[in-house]
Amino acid sequence: MTVVRTRGFRARALLAATALVTLAGAAAGCTAAGTSVTTPPASRGAATGGTECSAADLTIKTGAEEAAAGYSSLTLIFTNSDATPCVLQGYPGAVLVTADGGKLDAQRTTGGPAPSRVTLTPGLSASALIGWEHFPQNGSATVSPADCPGYGATTLLVTAPDQTTPTRLTPPGTISPVCWDFDISPVVPGSTGRSRASS
């Protein structure tokens, strides 16, 4: 009976494969003259098309409050105040804080255009809209904290997409109280809060 020993064969095959990989790596890391070349890893900015805007990069403010037919809106404007470009994408955070410490979080809108990347060169702005119904949902003729959770808000806390440091702003409600359906849209280029597709 013939006994086939494969242990030595496998070891030689493994050594040969290792040598081929080593030679291929050496060839890739050398120029024609044989000088070693180190390729630096791709930077985060190069890989993603721009560095994400941090809270420190941005100046955040509100635009004018608008109201019509029971619905109100307010524009949030994010301006790149840094010396280098950065990118915003997604939904900001918006929280109303009332005098008694209660909080009302804006919910993300659905059914509209998907969030897209907005590259901000120094001085350019992106924006988003917060909106709400300004009449009591239960049909009450009076407006009170019981009817409108955002009624009497003292502060609006706004965070840029993917950031956690909030900016304290004057809350909406100077024209109409925040009663229900408090929501926020993703950021778009410009300072109107509206994409070209929806304007």
Order of alpha helices (4+ residues) and beta strands (2+ residues): alpha-alpha-beta-beta-beta-beta-beta-beta-beta-beta-beta-beta-beta-beta
